[in-house]
Amino acid sequence: MITLHHVAASRSFRTLWLLEELGLPYEVKTYKITDGSLRDPAFLEISPAGRVPALEMGEQVVFESQAITQVLCEAHPEASLAPDLGDAERVSYLQWLSFAETQASIIASLNLQMVFLRPPAKPSVVVLKLEVARLKATLYPLEQTLASQDWLLKTGFSAADTMLGFNLFAIKHFVHLDDFPHVRAYMERMKERDAFQRAQEKDGAQEFYDREFYAPEDFA
Ligand SMILES: N[C@@H](CCC(=O)N[C@@H](CS)C(=O)NCC(=O)O)C(=O)O
């Protein structure tokens, strides 16, 4: 049996979506970021840094979404969601897998500063502006790639796309996507997938964002 350790609207959505794409049976154990459950000793046995996603597959436990993605794709080659060693798209695939974390690390920083930090603690507007600019910079390579193809790989949908499933739906709280029509169309294509819709139903309600858009100026 597979168990996904999950927080709604977090990076573990990547794994939730991939499990649905693979059509595997699994159960979900849901945590909250703010109630200390990710620091529970029993959870730390599974995910030593107290992060989600973590995946139990029988005796095997895997943490880190990128590793989970790879392990699941290797266990299910019949799904053809990851190019094999030697495949012409293998390098692109590996780059996009890592790229997802480059982007997500900036989202996490903005979440921390604009969403989780509570008064009297106050973020620096200058740092916020820099982080938003850095986040926006990560959208240009996506926009360029998606101008000529529907998915991150030329050959079509792959597990690399599931890695961006969390990112893009969080980014829109910090960067207006008007300048990125191909990224917006890509998000619509994601939403049209049955597996994405099933994952969304199982995701649970997000509990962090209390407004649609966070602008650095709001924190002056
Ligand atoms: N590189 C890790 C990052 C995991 C991560 O930081 N997840 C966040 C949720 S998006 C988390 O568990 N945060 C809890 C915390 O920071 O205490 C991965 O891709 O799995």
The ligand as an ORCA input file, in Angstrom:
! r2SCAN-3c Opt
* xyz 0 1
  N      12.711     20.029     -1.625
  C      11.606     19.498     -0.881
  C      10.879     20.641     -0.176
  C       9.729     20.169      0.672
  C       9.089     21.297      1.451
  O       9.766     22.231      1.910
  N       7.776     21.213      1.623
  C       7.068     22.212      2.395
  C       5.627     22.338      1.912
  S       5.565     23.094      0.331
  C       7.054     21.807      3.847
  O       6.880     20.651      4.153
  N       7.216     22.778      4.739
  C       7.141     22.530      6.143
  C       8.166     23.336      6.893
  O       8.937     24.067      6.270
  O       8.179     23.226      8.094
  C      10.671     18.731     -1.811
  O      10.633     19.067     -2.993
  O      10.003     17.783     -1.368
*
